[in-house]
């Protein structure tokens, strides 16, 4: 009997199947540990690996950055427990890092790059900054672009810190640790089940290898989809929460992502390597989208800022109209009432609720491109009520004076 036949017979036997089951279980648990342990049991070891050192000593967080870190915690209204389980440290490179999660007892760490300590381009430590072990030509176009992108304003730094803290509040680490374990378990279940049902042990080796490869690609595809979808969703939810913090955060988001994109473009130009970043500054992925592209994240804040400015412009327009007197206020009430009735009529006649709501406002799923007509009418209603109340009080005061004079 040949060695190949003995191997086939072994895996077809009860002992071989048990060996496969235990081996798969061991690999699955190992995959979970590789993903989960660096953010829990070995979070401090992970920190030591990515931390920034000078003369063999880990750099301390400057007082100014520490103050911004505390401001970011206050903005998110973190509890005392969450604040005590979250700490900052300085990291190498130009990007922020988050380790751990507030969902686990091991705490959370926020890695802050050295460039957060710069307030002006002249403060950049150009002599000691290298990319892939090579010095940077700061007079080149790429060098100048990198210089401008490394200096972040205080509100941009707070935006970045809040962004990292939000990501430390979700269950992403646990989910992304479960996915590879589940994919390996699914691979074993499918391959073992189909093997047994169709008795593939008697088929040629080439056929079985092709079968295992197809099943493996299928399971890897499921793992990749779930892993990437979780990360992209987390990125989108993070930006939604940041935008909800107000116009200042939206404006900071536009500038922060613009500088991230410029930094990536500068690195691409300086290294003459297009494998890491695209021409637009996004991370370069061939098939998978492991993270939400930075251009889309910036576009989201651009749209939010434009939307906010449009709503503000609508409000300012109505303020100016109301300032023209009672006649304009009364006309505004009637005008917006007729606009709303017109929209409701169109909705009823077309049996289509995609354009207008039941109240007559324009229908927007996520974005509010303009100030809703109901709010604009309500503004003039309130102004008219306020004006009538003032007039009534004035008339009442005149009557009282007349009686007093009599």
Secondary structure by P-SEA (a helix, b strand, c coil): ccaaaaaaaaaacaaaaaaaaaaaaaaaaaaaaaaccccccaaaaaaaaabbbcccccccccaaaaaaaaaaaaaacccaaaaaabbbbbbcccbbbbccccccccbbbbbbccccccccccccccccccccccccccccaaaaaaaaaacccaaaaaaaaaaaaaaaacaaaaaaaaaaaaaaaaaaaaaaaaaaaaccccccaaaaaaaaaaaaaaaaaaaaaaaaaaaaaaaaaaaaaaaaccaaaaaaaaaaaaaaaaaaaaaaaaaccccccccccccccccccccccaaaaaaaaaaaaaaaaaaaaaaaaaaaaaaccaaaaaaaaaaaaaaaaaaaaaaaaaccccccccccccccccccccccaaaaaaaaaaaaaaaaaaaaaaaaaaaaaaaaac
